[in-house]
Amino acid sequence: MVKAKPKETKEAEEKQKLRIRVRAYDHKILDSSVKQIVDTAVRYGAEIVGPVPLPTEIKKYTVNRSSFVHKNAREQFEMRVHRRVIDILDPTPRVVEAMTNLNLPAGVDIEVKM
């Protein structure tokens, strides 16, 4: 019978990480925002994992061009939502404060979890 060492499991549980999910419609603005987040984290000496690109969410909408005739004439529109994930391992209070004070451009949605 092999027992796991309790110290190793406690150390693995005690390690905190800050998970940042970033979403935007425009991938250029998203990449610049992610670069700004990573530069800020590196400036304060945090260990980071990422940015990891997640699959692009594509929503397609089909609309009739005409009001009641010509059913074969249709237009298709799509919205693309680009996403990235960044993990900051063992964040210090200075890093957390710097992340909350970031000024990101409009159209970028950021979600931070501990």
Backbone torsions as a table, in degrees:
resi	resn	phi	psi	omega
1	MET	NA	128.1	-178.7
2	VAL	-108.7	126.4	179.0
3	LYS	-104.1	141.7	176.0
4	ALA	-76.6	142.7	178.4
5	LYS	-72.4	128.4	-177.0
6	PRO	-66.0	-28.9	-178.3
7	LYS	-66.5	-40.9	-178.2
8	GLU	-66.9	-39.0	-179.7
9	THR	-70.9	-36.5	178.1
10	LYS	-67.0	-39.2	179.3
11	GLU	-65.0	-37.1	179.1
12	ALA	-67.8	-36.2	179.4
13	GLU	-74.2	-32.2	-176.4
14	GLU	-73.7	-22.9	-179.3
15	LYS	-67.5	121.8	178.7
16	GLN	-97.8	156.2	172.4
17	LYS	-142.3	149.1	179.4
18	LEU	-104.5	115.1	-179.2
19	ARG	-101.9	123.1	-179.0
20	ILE	-114.3	121.4	176.4
21	ARG	-108.9	128.4	-177.2
22	VAL	-120.9	132.8	-179.7
23	ARG	-129.7	143.7	175.8
24	ALA	-161.0	158.5	176.5
25	TYR	-80.7	-32.4	-178.1
26	ASP	-102.9	122.5	-175.4
27	HIS	-71.6	-25.7	179.7
28	LYS	-69.7	-44.1	177.7
29	ILE	-65.3	-38.3	179.3
30	LEU	-62.2	-46.8	-179.1
31	ASP	-64.9	-37.3	177.9
32	SER	-68.1	-36.9	177.9
33	SER	-66.7	-41.8	178.7
34	VAL	-64.1	-39.8	178.0
35	LYS	-62.9	-39.4	178.4
36	GLN	-64.3	-41.5	178.6
37	ILE	-64.5	-45.3	-178.6
38	VAL	-65.3	-42.4	178.9
39	ASP	-61.9	-40.0	178.7
40	THR	-65.4	-42.4	-179.9
41	ALA	-65.9	-40.5	179.8
42	VAL	-68.5	-35.6	179.7
43	ARG	-61.0	-35.2	179.5
44	TYR	-92.1	7.9	173.4
45	GLY	78.5	26.7	179.9
46	ALA	-88.0	149.7	176.5
47	GLU	-91.4	125.4	-174.9
48	ILE	-119.7	153.2	172.6
49	VAL	-124.6	119.0	178.3
50	GLY	123.1	-168.6	6.5
51	PRO	-74.1	136.1	179.6
52	VAL	-102.5	119.5	178.2
53	PRO	-75.7	130.7	176.0
54	LEU	-97.3	163.6	-179.6
55	PRO	-59.2	142.5	178.8
56	THR	-75.2	128.9	179.5
57	GLU	-87.2	120.3	-177.5
58	ILE	-114.4	120.7	176.1
59	LYS	-109.3	122.0	-178.8
60	LYS	-109.0	139.4	178.8
61	TYR	-126.4	130.8	177.7
62	THR	-111.4	131.1	-174.9
63	VAL	-131.3	137.5	173.5
64	ASN	-70.1	136.7	178.6
65	ARG	-72.7	-36.5	-177.0
66	SER	-101.2	161.9	-176.7
67	SER	-75.9	-46.6	-176.4
68	PHE	-140.1	-7.8	176.2
69	VAL	-119.7	174.3	179.2
70	HIS	59.4	61.8	-178.3
71	LYS	-65.4	-20.5	-178.8
72	ASN	-81.4	-13.9	179.8
73	ALA	-89.8	104.6	-177.7
74	ARG	-133.0	157.3	175.2
75	GLU	-118.7	145.5	177.1
76	GLN	-118.7	133.9	177.0
77	PHE	-123.5	152.8	177.8
78	GLU	-140.5	149.5	173.9
79	MET	-117.8	130.1	178.6
80	ARG	-110.7	128.9	177.7
81	VAL	-113.9	113.4	179.8
82	HIS	-92.0	141.1	-176.3
83	ARG	-134.2	148.4	175.2
84	ARG	-138.4	152.2	176.4
85	VAL	-126.0	134.9	176.6
86	ILE	-127.4	130.4	175.6
87	ASP	-109.9	130.9	174.7
88	ILE	-111.6	117.2	-176.1
89	LEU	-87.3	135.2	-179.7
90	ASP	48.1	65.3	-178.0
91	PRO	-72.3	138.0	174.5
92	THR	-87.5	163.3	178.4
93	PRO	-58.9	-31.6	178.2
94	ARG	-65.6	-39.1	179.9
95	VAL	-66.6	-43.6	-179.8
96	VAL	-62.5	-42.6	179.0
97	GLU	-64.4	-40.5	178.7
98	ALA	-65.1	-36.0	179.4
99	MET	-69.5	-34.8	179.4
100	THR	-74.2	-24.1	-178.1
101	ASN	-92.7	6.5	-179.6
102	LEU	-68.3	142.2	177.8
103	ASN	-108.2	98.6	-177.5
104	LEU	-97.5	153.7	-178.1
105	PRO	-67.0	162.9	179.1
106	ALA	-67.9	146.1	-180.0
107	GLY	94.2	-0.4	178.3
108	VAL	-109.5	122.2	179.4
109	ASP	-102.1	126.7	-177.9
110	ILE	-121.2	137.6	179.7
111	GLU	-129.9	123.9	-176.3
112	VAL	-115.2	130.1	177.3
113	LYS	-129.4	145.9	175.6
114	MET	-92.7	NA	NA
